[in-house]
């Protein structure tokens, strides 16, 4: 766990110290204190594939410039969970103010600016974009907008982040389970809020993201159909398929691909070493074992049992 605290630094040196602390924790950034107050504390820890940081600081402006984004591309999204004060995010020509209890995203691959006009406290979770894309597909609709302020699951998500932040005694396997729960809860919030806002505006990118998130929520349901999914989003089946076709997908192909991915994740998991393969197939939405075995072998070039055996750690 890494710690930075301006209280240990003389007043004149704090701007440079803080700029270095922020850049080391996240990505190269230009951070400038606003006004006479120059204070900040950061506690940061890696938890599986996620880096979770807790930041408390005085008013400041933070800029991720084009040159920095081009020269230091680490393909992560930053999720801010604000507990006190507010943060104004500007990116991709959009702007959003994240207040207490709300969530907001920004993408480190592109320039952005953060404006903290007063003292603020927040957690920032660094999430690999590949991990979000497996759940949601296209991530651009997430940028510079707020989520979760009134969602009933948001308090649970916040508590989970707090737990991960201070869970120094968790094993690698336990951490993997909790980080997956975090991603799952986040996906639920995004899916439900995007489906509402996307249907109001018919914004294609946001709606496509909501479609994929809802599919992910219902992977275990073998009765899931394009008709049911379209009805839950208040759109036609034809429009749903048209949106998926823009990415070269159909509902059936995308659903099968996600179910196979879920099954493979379970087969790799140390928590499912004794779970029957038939149960893993069923939990992934397959109700026909022969079909599951056949499609799994086609996709992964080996049987489910061989895949599990190959993923076991050597002793």
Secondary structure, DSSP 4 states (H G I P E B T S, - for coil): -EEEEGGGS-GGGHHHHHHHHHHHHSSS-EEEE-SS---EEEEEEEETTEEEEEEEE-SEEEEE-HHHHHH----EEEEEEEEES-EEEEETTEEEEE-TT-EEEEETTS-EEEEE-S-EEEEEEEEEHHHHHHHHS--GGGBT-EE-TT-TTHHHHHHHHHHHHT-TT--HHHHHHHHHHHHHHHHHHHHHHHHHHHHHHT-HHHHHHHHHHHHHHTTT-TT--HHHHHHHTTS-HHHHHHHHHTTT--HHHHHHHHHHHHHHHHHH-GGGTTS-HHHHHHHTT---HHHHHHHHHHHHSS-HHHHHHHHSPP-
